[in-house]
Amino acid sequence: MKQIIKRLFPSLLVVLLPAAAVLLPACSGGGKNEKEGFPEGFNSRSDREKVAYVMEHASPDSVARFICMAALGKVPGVKIDTVAMATLYAYENYKDSTLALFSSEYDSFSSSLPLADKMRLYKLVGEIDPQGLGYDLGLHYVDRIREKKMTVDQVKQEIEALRKACADDSDTFTRFLVGFKTVLGVDRGKDLSPEIYEAFIKYE
């Protein structure tokens, strides 16, 4: 499944954009569920059929966000049950520049998701070994902190949301902390905020 199997979700505005970008183009004509912006019975279609419909009504980058958000249950009335099948359909049917746009946005958007959502998506995709998932999240989290210029409070909120999401999988959370603290130690004294380092190097 090419890049999607190689590597697999920001502010409130960014979280809401995927649904809005897909819903608005679909909200015209009769026979539609005007509340949700999709045809009646849309959620009973297969994942490939859902993606096919959205591909006809939205840009490739919107389709990428739709798949991620629908998989996480964040598109009202619509759910993607098998992420791999949904993304494979897009990879099979987009060509050249549209494929590049879809792939780039999928990778970018999925990587930009808050920790808890990112973990859920990665689990749904099943590409990362479960024992390595926590480490992977932790090793890349400093990049998100740096790019988003996150404060200590913002980081703490995301980490605690991840802890809650890992209530039945404490090993993943523990591994996340190991990976996160490893990079904190490596990046100390570079462009990482001293406040971030001091607040989380011993975080439990």
Secondary structure, 3 states (H helix, E strand, C coil): CHHHHHCCCCCHHHHHHHHHHHHHHHCCCCCEECCCCEECCHHHCCHHHHHHHHHHHCCHHHHHHHHHHHHCCCECCECCCCHHHHHHHHHHHCCHHHHHHHHHHHHHHHHHCCHHHHHHHHHHHCCCCHHHHHHHHHHHHHHHHHHHCCCHHHHHHHHHHHHHHCCCCHHHHHHHHHHHHHHHHHHCCCCCCHHHHHHHCCCC
